[in-house]
Amino acid sequence: MSLSVPRVPIASKLPHVGTTIFTVMSQLAREHGAINLGQGFPDFPMDERLGDLVHEAMRAGHNQYAPAAGIPELREAIHAKIQRVHAVNADPESEMTITAGGTQAIFTAIAAVVRPGDEVIIVDPAYDCYAPAVELFGGRPVHVRLGLDMQFNASGVAAAVSPRTRLLIINTPHNPAGTILRDADMRAIASLLRGTEILLLSDEVYEHMVYDGEQHASVLRHPDLRERAFVVFSFGKVFHVTGWKVGYVIAPPMLMQEFRKVHQFNVFDVNTPVQHALATYMAEPETYEGVAGLFEEKRDRFVIGLRASRFEPLACEGSYFQLADYSRISDETDLEFAKRLTREHGVTAIPLSAFYKDPPPDQRILRFCFAKEGETLDNAIERLCEI
Ligand code: GLN
């Protein structure tokens, strides 16, 4: 009997979900040997010292399970970093858990608090892992839109709040928009949530990629938001090791307790030697303090290049993503255009429509990742300028 004919029919829990756009476009890029500015990951190496520290930790015998919340040394190092960067405390014992990357932190936070029938407000365009996680736990994603110029739209969010709203998901710096939330936005969110039982999930994995002298307005800096928030961070983004899949989440003790109940049965704990290496490495602030400068230079190089093409760059205030409008070049849908760009011009980008429940039909925008070697960016620009 053929195994491809299942004897037991399976009703998908996620009938509308296919393979992620990142996987699809990376595969297409490989097939066509295109320059891959699609999926967000650096094409340059991590600091060798970080690799040496992992080997050292392995040789020192740190190869068995870590405590489920993460090794104390790494949680202490995170505490020190948060104090230095934001001048606030996060208790390593009760307010912090190391996760297998940002996506797992987000999934686990949603699993911990979303019940069947709960509404979760998601601001589109939004990173693609939020809504499926909500649906898996019986929640209902309520999609609102970013405002003009992809800025936060507090009144749109306010209009979406209902008695069933359980969670609001925000993201700064924003993937894919490349915009940031500012303190005024955070105050608007705080006044919106004050007096409600709505929780907040703040995806801050691009925290160190904020440009033009602006500050990352973390939820951690706002006590009235923080008391109801899971705040998610990623080492992969900061230290150019997206494949390591290590991040962390900060939340007040009551929320963290619920998070850990799920976490211990989901992954239990995270790669021990890598945790030791990260603890030692991040104790030196220069390891993360130079990140904004590094990427700001790359953003500038890419944007200056794009301006010489028929693409029109949108404002990028943070993250390592640059949006570009191609309506002067083509009227194809963004998916068609992105595929043709890969096939015929050898450059891969992500169609922005992939980040919407209902994409605006007239929008002609692609997302480019500029976390690349200068030479990679220059080669891509050369090709984009020929179109
Ligand atoms: N965060 C990456 C991006 O936005 C994708 C990571 C993934 O493929 N899961 O490109």
Boltz pocket constraint, residues with backbone or C-beta under 6 A from the ligand:
constraints:
  - pocket:
      binder: B
      contacts: [[A, 20], [A, 22], [A, 23], [A, 38], [A, 39], [A, 40], [A, 41], [A, 175]]
      max_distance: 6.0
